[in-house]
């Protein structure tokens, strides 16, 4: 998942090593508690989606990304992250469709698209390269 084309970093600081499972669990619990009070808080939804993906909870991340697209229909990043969630679940048809939408409405970090591990399943699909060639400047 990405924020502005780059991986999301949680704003919570910690003395624990970055990326530790315990820290991720703490942050996830913290942000989910915020969503109980403010369920449409877009910035928190993005962080929660990223944390769920980091924990390998892709189906739950997909639910969050679908919600973000509902809230931010014209946001290329929301569609990009939804494409990533579908790709992680090996749902390539939906992933290609969402990636196309992200590109149509302005997502342009082609270098990141080509390197993003969340999209590894799509790289085997010939539609992936065709889609990028359609939008990527020469």
C-alpha positions in Angstrom: 0.0 0.0 0.0 1.1 3.5 -0.6 0.5 7.0 0.5 1.3 9.5 -2.1 3.1 6.7 -4.0 5.3 5.8 -1.1 4.8 3.3 1.7 2.9 4.7 4.7 4.8 5.2 7.9 2.8 5.2 11.0 3.0 8.5 12.9 3.3 6.7 16.3 6.8 6.6 17.6 8.2 3.8 19.6 11.4 2.6 21.3 10.7 -0.9 19.8 12.4 -1.8 16.5 10.4 -0.5 13.5 8.2 -3.2 12.0 8.1 -5.3 15.1 4.9 -7.4 15.3 4.2 -6.1 18.8 4.4 -2.5 17.6 2.2 -3.2 14.6 -0.4 -4.9 16.8 -0.4 -1.9 19.2 -0.7 0.6 16.3 -3.5 -1.4 14.7 -5.4 -1.6 18.0 -4.9 2.2 18.5 -6.1 3.2 15.1 -9.1 0.8 15.1 -10.2 2.4 18.3 -10.2 5.8 16.6 -12.3 4.4 13.8 -14.9 3.3 16.4 -15.5 6.9 17.1 -14.8 8.4 13.7 -15.5 5.6 11.1 -14.9 7.8 8.0 -11.6 9.3 9.1 -9.8 8.8 5.8 -6.2 9.2 7.1 -6.8 6.6 9.8 -8.5 4.2 7.4 -5.4 4.4 5.2 -3.1 3.6 8.1 -5.3 0.8 9.2 -5.4 -0.6 5.7 -1.6 -0.5 5.5 -1.2 -2.2 8.9 -3.6 -5.0 8.0 -1.6 -5.6 4.8 1.7 -5.6 6.7 0.1 -8.3 9.0 -1.0 -10.3 6.0 -4.7 -9.7 6.7 -5.4 -9.0 3.1 -9.2 -9.7 3.1 -9.6 -7.2 6.0 -7.4 -4.7 4.2 -9.6 -5.1 1.1 -12.7 -4.1 3.2 -10.9 -0.9 4.3 -9.7 -0.1 0.8 -13.3 -0.5 -0.6 -14.5 1.9 2.1 -11.8 4.4 1.1 -12.9 4.3 -2.5 -16.5 4.9 -1.4 -15.4 7.9 0.6 -12.9 9.2 -2.0 -14.2 8.2 -5.4 -11.9 10.6 -7.3 -8.8 9.9 -5.3 -6.2 8.0 -7.4 -4.4 6.7 -4.4 -7.5 5.0 -3.0 -8.0 3.2 -6.2 -4.4 2.2 -6.4 -4.5 0.8 -2.9 -7.6 -1.1 -3.8 -5.8 -2.6 -6.8 -3.0 -3.7 -4.4 -5.5 -5.4 -2.1 -7.1 -7.3 -5.0 -3.7 -8.3 -6.3 -2.6 -9.6 -2.9 -5.7 -11.8 -2.9 -4.9 -13.0 -6.4 -8.0 -11.4 -7.8 -6.3 -10.1 -10.9 -9.3 -9.0 -12.9 -10.5 -6.7 -10.2 -6.9 -5.5 -9.5 -6.4 -4.6 -13.2 -9.7 -2.8 -13.2 -8.8 -0.7 -10.1 -5.3 0.0 -11.4 -6.8 1.2 -14.6 -9.2 3.5 -12.7 -6.3 4.8 -10.6 -4.3 5.7 -13.8 -7.4 7.2 -15.5 -7.9 9.6 -12.6 -4.3 10.6 -12.2 -2.1 8.1 -10.4 1.3 8.6 -12.1 4.1 7.0 -10.0 5.0 4.4 -12.6 8.3 3.6 -11.0 6.5 2.7 -7.8 3.9 0.6 -9.7 6.7 -1.4 -11.3 8.4 -2.0 -7.9 5.5 -2.4 -5.5 5.5 -6.0 -4.2 1.8 -5.8 -3.6 1.4 -6.1 -7.4 3.6 -9.1 -7.9 0.7 -11.3 -8.9 -0.2 -8.8 -11.6 3.1 -8.8 -13.3 2.5 -12.3 -14.7 -0.6 -10.9 -16.4 0.0 -9.5 -19.9 -2.7 -6.9 -19.2 -0.4 -5.3 -16.6 2.3 -4.2 -19.0 -0.3 -3.3 -21.6 -2.0 -1.0 -19.1 1.2 0.7 -18.1 2.3 1.2 -21.7 -1.1 2.9 -22.3 -0.6 5.5 -19.6 3.2 5.7 -19.0 4.9 8.6 -20.9 7.6 7.5 -23.3 
